Amino acid sequence: MNGHHLILGELDDFITGESIKDTHDERYRQQLAHLLVNRKGYLKSEVEPRKSLLVRAGKKKAIIKIDFLIKLAGKVCMVIKYGPGSIVTRRRPLLAVSRIIEPYQVPIAVVTNGEDAEIIDGSSGDVISRGLANIPSKSQMIEIASGKPFNPLPAHRAEMESRIVYCYEVDGSCPCDEDICKLMDNEHFMKKALELAEGALSQGEFPVGCVMVHREEILVTGTRRGTLGDDGNELDHAEMVALRRLIEVGNPVDHGEVTAFCTMEPCLMCYAALILAGIGKIVFAYEDVMGGGSGCELSRLNPLYKNSPITVVANVLRIESLQLFKAYFSNPANRYWKQSLLAEYTLMQ
């Protein structure tokens, strides 16, 4: 049981052949896939299942899944959304989806609960037919599409339609619906890292915090250790502490989907360690002009590093992080990297 959606096992997707979770809802989707190919004449290559769509409402963002897109001659001609229960309540958000899933108005939108269906004209919003049997066949869809202009929506209209989708599909969604992923921006998780850095600073440590995130969930955290006194410990950097914890936790996640949020640019040691651990993305706040490693040209290194797909995003909440380092270097009691290039660069700002 996953939430209140019973998982019956696994099945092979009819369109792609990949192994996916077997649920009652998924069985309806598979029936629709068979209908589209075996009775409506579409090629499997013309049917795209589980299309991800990014929707926004102001600063709020989420990714939702659209069950099927039908593409003919390079254009998406029909969008299909399944959902249990009432069809009527799903009509408006699907219409909005048909207006933002592509840079143009998709001609036909189909909403279905697996037993019944409404076929909707994307431009007018009118229900033009009902019933699974009346979902347009490939030949019918070619004729329909030939008379449509595929006009783009004005930006303000697309923004409004995106808000409508967010309202219905995200704010109004089932809490355990795994097909919806609410996205928190980089600043949200960087603030968490900054909180850790503030805690380190309050203990006299160098104010670096690291938060590792997978699909909007914090997996592990780390703070800089070993900077008290005259002999700095150059092993317990915040990123290294977090990486050790990630190993200790043993969470079997895809490291390529993990983002490391760091209040300071990782040094060469940490940058290399993150690459070797397969971390997919680094987001840092304050640049380390003395020892930062993220500017290293991986293309000039050996294959182990050269072929790394890691992504780096810089200067997220930079000013907030800068203030912590200024506070650290301004305190005479803190001797770590005192009178260094980094300290001078920081204090002159």
C-alpha positions as CSV (number, residue, x, y, z in Angstrom):
1,M,0.0,0.0,0.0
2,N,1.4,3.4,-1.0
3,G,-0.8,6.1,0.6
4,H,-4.2,4.8,-0.3
5,H,-3.2,3.7,-3.8
6,L,-2.9,-0.1,-3.8
7,I,0.2,-1.3,-5.6
8,L,-0.5,-4.7,-7.0
9,G,3.0,-5.3,-8.3
10,E,4.7,-4.3,-11.6
11,L,3.6,-4.4,-15.2
12,D,5.2,-3.7,-18.6
13,D,4.0,-0.5,-20.1
14,F,2.3,-1.2,-23.4
15,I,3.7,1.8,-25.2
16,T,7.3,1.9,-23.9
17,G,7.9,-1.6,-22.6
18,E,9.4,-0.2,-19.4
19,S,8.5,-1.7,-16.0
20,I,6.1,0.5,-14.0
21,K,3.9,0.1,-10.9
22,D,0.8,-1.9,-11.3
23,T,-2.2,-0.1,-9.8
24,H,-5.9,0.0,-10.6
25,D,-5.5,3.5,-12.1
26,E,-2.5,2.3,-14.2
27,R,-4.6,-0.6,-15.5
28,Y,-7.1,1.9,-16.9
29,R,-4.3,3.8,-18.5
30,Q,-3.0,0.7,-20.1
31,Q,-6.5,0.0,-21.5
32,L,-6.4,3.5,-23.0
33,A,-3.1,2.8,-24.6
34,H,-4.4,-0.4,-26.1
35,L,-7.4,1.5,-27.4
36,L,-5.3,4.2,-29.0
37,V,-3.0,1.7,-30.8
38,N,-5.3,-1.3,-31.5
39,R,-8.6,0.4,-32.3
40,K,-7.8,4.0,-33.1
41,G,-4.8,3.2,-35.4
42,Y,-2.0,5.2,-33.8
43,L,1.5,4.0,-33.9
44,K,3.2,3.5,-30.5
45,S,5.8,6.1,-31.6
46,E,2.9,8.6,-32.0
47,V,1.7,8.1,-28.4
48,E,3.8,9.7,-25.6
49,P,2.8,8.5,-22.1
50,R,3.5,10.2,-18.8
51,K,4.6,13.6,-20.2
52,S,6.0,15.9,-17.5
53,L,4.6,19.4,-17.4
54,L,6.0,22.2,-15.3
55,V,3.2,24.5,-14.0
56,R,3.5,27.7,-12.1
57,A,1.4,29.9,-9.9
58,G,3.4,32.9,-8.9
59,K,6.5,31.6,-7.2
60,K,5.0,28.1,-6.7
61,K,6.0,25.4,-9.1
62,A,5.2,21.8,-9.6
63,I,5.6,19.0,-12.2
64,I,2.6,17.0,-13.1
65,K,2.2,14.0,-15.4
66,I,0.0,14.1,-18.5
67,D,-1.1,10.6,-19.4
68,F,-0.9,10.7,-23.2
69,L,0.1,13.1,-25.9
70,I,-0.7,12.2,-29.6
71,K,1.8,13.6,-32.0
72,L,1.2,13.6,-35.8
73,A,3.5,15.2,-38.4
74,G,5.6,16.8,-35.6
75,K,2.6,18.4,-33.9
76,V,0.8,17.4,-30.7
77,C,-2.8,17.1,-31.8
78,M,-4.4,15.5,-28.8
79,V,-3.8,15.4,-25.1
80,I,-5.5,12.8,-22.9
81,K,-5.8,12.9,-19.1
82,Y,-7.1,10.1,-17.0
83,G,-8.5,10.5,-13.5
84,P,-10.9,8.4,-11.4
85,G,-14.4,9.7,-10.5
86,S,-16.1,12.7,-12.0
87,I,-15.2,13.8,-15.5
88,V,-16.8,17.2,-15.3
89,T,-14.5,18.5,-12.5
90,R,-11.5,17.6,-14.6
91,R,-12.6,19.4,-17.8
92,R,-11.3,22.9,-17.1
93,P,-7.8,21.9,-15.9
94,L,-7.3,19.6,-18.9
95,L,-8.4,22.5,-21.2
96,A,-5.7,24.6,-19.6
97,V,-3.2,21.8,-20.1
98,S,-4.0,21.8,-23.8
99,R,-3.0,25.5,-23.9
100,I,0.4,25.2,-22.2
101,I,1.7,21.7,-22.9
102,E,3.1,23.0,-26.2
103,P,3.8,26.6,-27.5
104,Y,0.5,26.4,-29.3
105,Q,-3.1,25.4,-28.7
106,V,-3.5,21.6,-28.9
107,P,-6.7,21.0,-31.0
108,I,-8.3,18.2,-29.0
109,A,-8.4,17.4,-25.3
110,V,-9.8,14.2,-23.9
111,V,-10.7,13.7,-20.2
112,T,-11.6,10.2,-19.1
113,N,-12.2,8.1,-16.0
114,G,-11.5,4.9,-17.9
115,E,-15.2,4.1,-18.3
116,D,-16.4,7.3,-20.0
117,A,-14.8,10.2,-21.8
118,E,-15.4,13.8,-23.0
119,I,-13.8,15.0,-26.2
120,I,-13.2,18.7,-26.0
121,D,-12.3,21.3,-28.6
122,G,-9.2,23.0,-27.3
123,S,-9.9,26.4,-28.8
124,S,-13.6,26.8,-27.8
125,G,-13.7,24.6,-24.8
126,D,-16.8,22.9,-26.1
127,V,-17.5,19.2,-25.5
128,I,-17.9,17.9,-29.0
129,S,-18.4,14.3,-28.2
130,R,-18.7,11.8,-25.4
131,G,-17.6,8.2,-24.8
132,L,-14.4,6.2,-25.3
133,A,-15.6,5.0,-28.7
134,N,-15.7,8.6,-29.9
135,I,-12.0,9.4,-29.2
136,P,-10.8,10.5,-32.6
137,S,-9.0,7.8,-34.6
138,K,-5.7,8.6,-36.4
139,S,-7.5,9.3,-39.7
140,Q,-10.0,11.5,-38.0
141,M,-7.3,13.3,-36.1
142,I,-5.4,14.1,-39.3
143,E,-8.5,15.6,-40.7
144,I,-9.2,17.7,-37.6
145,A,-5.6,18.9,-37.3
146,S,-5.5,20.0,-41.0
147,G,-8.1,22.7,-40.2
148,K,-6.4,24.0,-37.1
149,P,-4.0,26.9,-37.1
150,F,-1.9,25.8,-34.0
151,N,-1.7,29.4,-32.9
152,P,0.5,30.3,-29.9
153,L,-1.1,31.7,-26.8
154,P,-0.2,35.2,-25.6
155,A,2.2,35.0,-22.6
156,H,-0.3,36.5,-20.2
157,R,-2.9,33.9,-21.2
158,A,-0.4,31.0,-20.8
159,E,0.4,32.3,-17.4
160,M,-3.3,32.3,-16.4
161,E,-3.8,28.8,-17.8
162,S,-0.8,27.6,-15.8
163,R,-2.3,29.0,-12.6
164,I,-5.5,27.1,-13.4
165,V,-3.7,23.8,-13.8
166,Y,-1.8,24.4,-10.6
167,C,-5.0,25.2,-8.7
168,Y,-6.8,22.1,-9.8
169,E,-4.0,19.6,-10.2
170,V,-1.6,20.6,-7.4
171,D,-3.5,22.5,-4.7
172,G,-6.5,20.3,-5.2
173,S,-4.6,17.0,-5.5
174,C,-4.6,14.0,-3.4
175,P,-1.7,14.3,-0.8
176,C,-0.3,10.9,-1.8
177,D,-0.4,11.4,-5.5
178,E,3.1,10.5,-6.7
179,D,2.4,11.9,-10.2
180,I,2.7,15.4,-8.7
181,C,6.0,16.8,-7.6
182,K,5.9,20.3,-5.9
183,L,9.1,22.2,-6.6
184,M,10.8,24.3,-4.0
185,D,13.3,26.8,-5.4
186,N,17.0,26.9,-4.7
187,E,16.6,29.7,-2.1
188,H,14.4,27.4,0.0
189,F,17.1,24.8,0.5
190,M,19.9,27.3,0.6
191,K,18.2,28.9,3.6
192,K,18.4,25.6,5.3
193,A,22.1,25.4,4.6
194,L,22.6,29.0,5.9
195,E,20.8,28.0,9.1
196,L,23.4,25.2,9.5
197,A,26.2,27.7,8.8
198,E,24.9,30.1,11.4
199,G,24.9,27.3,13.9
200,A,28.6,26.5,13.0
201,L,29.4,30.2,13.4
202,S,27.8,30.4,16.8
203,Q,30.2,27.6,17.9
204,G,33.3,29.4,16.5
205,E,33.5,27.2,13.4
206,F,34.0,28.3,9.8
207,P,30.4,29.1,8.7
208,V,29.8,26.5,6.0
209,G,26.7,24.4,5.8
210,C,25.7,21.7,3.3
211,V,22.2,20.3,2.6
212,M,21.7,17.3,0.2
213,V,18.3,17.1,-1.4
214,H,16.6,14.5,-3.5
215,R,13.3,15.3,-5.1
216,E,12.5,18.1,-2.7
217,E,13.4,16.0,0.4
218,I,16.5,16.7,2.5
219,L,18.4,13.5,2.8
220,V,21.4,14.6,5.0
221,T,23.2,17.7,6.2
222,G,26.7,18.7,7.2
223,T,28.6,21.6,8.7
224,R,32.2,22.5,8.8
225,R,34.2,21.0,11.6
226,G,37.7,21.2,12.9
227,T,38.4,25.0,12.4
228,L,38.8,25.8,16.1
229,G,42.3,26.7,17.3
230,D,45.4,27.0,15.3
231,D,45.5,23.7,13.4
232,G,42.7,23.4,10.9
233,N,41.3,20.0,10.1
234,E,41.1,20.0,6.3
235,L,39.1,16.7,6.1
236,D,35.8,17.6,7.8
237,H,34.5,20.1,5.3
238,A,30.7,20.4,5.3
239,E,30.3,18.6,2.0
240,M,32.5,15.7,3.2
241,V,30.5,15.4,6.4
242,A,27.3,15.3,4.4
243,L,28.7,12.7,2.0
244,R,29.7,10.4,4.8
245,R,26.2,10.7,6.3
246,L,24.7,9.9,2.9
247,I,26.7,6.7,2.8
248,E,25.8,5.9,6.4
249,V,22.1,6.4,5.9
250,G,22.3,4.0,2.9
251,N,19.3,5.5,1.2
252,P,19.2,3.9,-2.3
253,V,18.5,7.0,-4.3
254,D,19.9,7.9,-7.6
255,H,22.8,10.3,-6.7
256,G,22.4,11.9,-10.1
257,E,19.1,13.3,-8.8
258,V,20.7,14.7,-5.7
259,T,21.6,18.4,-5.3
260,A,24.2,19.7,-2.8
261,F,23.4,23.1,-1.5
262,C,26.5,24.7,0.0
263,T,26.9,28.1,1.6
264,M,30.4,28.4,0.1
265,E,31.7,27.1,-3.2
266,P,33.2,23.7,-2.7
267,C,37.0,23.4,-2.7
268,L,38.8,21.0,-5.2
269,M,38.7,18.2,-2.7
270,C,34.9,18.5,-2.1
271,Y,34.2,19.2,-5.7
272,A,36.0,16.0,-6.8
273,A,34.3,14.0,-4.0
274,L,30.9,15.2,-5.1
275,I,31.7,14.2,-8.7
276,L,33.0,10.8,-7.7
277,A,29.8,10.2,-5.5
278,G,27.7,10.9,-8.6
279,I,26.0,14.0,-7.2
280,G,24.1,15.6,-10.1
281,K,24.0,19.3,-9.1
282,I,25.8,21.7,-6.8
283,V,24.2,25.0,-5.8
284,F,26.5,27.4,-3.8
285,A,26.0,30.8,-2.2
286,Y,29.4,32.5,-1.8
287,E,32.4,32.1,-4.1
288,D,35.7,30.9,-2.7
289,V,38.2,33.0,-4.5
290,M,41.1,31.3,-2.8
291,G,40.3,27.7,-3.1
292,G,37.0,27.2,-5.0
293,G,37.0,24.2,-7.3
294,S,33.9,24.5,-9.3
295,G,35.6,26.6,-12.0
296,C,37.9,23.7,-12.8
297,E,37.7,22.8,-16.5
298,L,36.6,19.2,-16.4
299,S,37.0,18.8,-20.1
300,R,40.8,19.0,-19.6
301,L,40.9,16.2,-17.0
302,N,41.0,12.5,-17.3
303,P,37.8,10.6,-18.3
304,L,36.7,9.9,-14.7
305,Y,36.1,13.6,-14.3
306,K,35.8,14.8,-17.9
307,N,32.7,12.7,-18.4
308,S,30.9,14.0,-15.3
309,P,27.5,15.4,-16.0
310,I,27.5,17.6,-12.8
311,T,25.7,21.0,-13.0
312,V,26.8,24.0,-10.9
313,V,24.7,27.0,-10.0
314,A,26.4,29.9,-8.3
315,N,25.6,32.9,-6.0
316,V,22.2,31.8,-4.6
317,L,21.6,34.0,-1.5
318,R,25.2,35.1,-1.9
319,I,24.8,38.3,0.2
320,E,23.3,36.3,3.1
321,S,26.3,33.9,3.1
322,L,28.8,36.8,2.7
323,Q,27.5,38.3,5.9
324,L,28.3,35.1,7.8
325,F,31.9,35.1,6.5
326,K,32.3,38.8,7.3
327,A,31.2,38.1,10.8
328,Y,33.6,35.2,11.1
329,F,36.7,37.0,9.8
330,S,35.8,40.2,11.8
331,N,36.1,38.2,15.1
332,P,39.7,38.3,16.4
333,A,39.1,35.0,18.2
334,N,38.7,33.2,14.9
335,R,42.1,32.2,13.5
336,Y,41.2,29.9,10.6
337,W,42.4,31.4,7.3
338,K,43.0,34.7,9.2
339,Q,44.7,37.3,6.9
340,S,44.3,35.0,3.9
341,L,43.2,36.1,0.4
342,L,39.7,34.9,1.2
343,A,39.6,36.9,4.4
344,E,40.8,40.1,2.7
345,Y,38.4,39.6,-0.2
346,T,35.5,39.1,2.1
347,L,36.2,42.0,4.5
348,M,36.7,44.5,1.7
349,Q,33.1,44.1,0.5
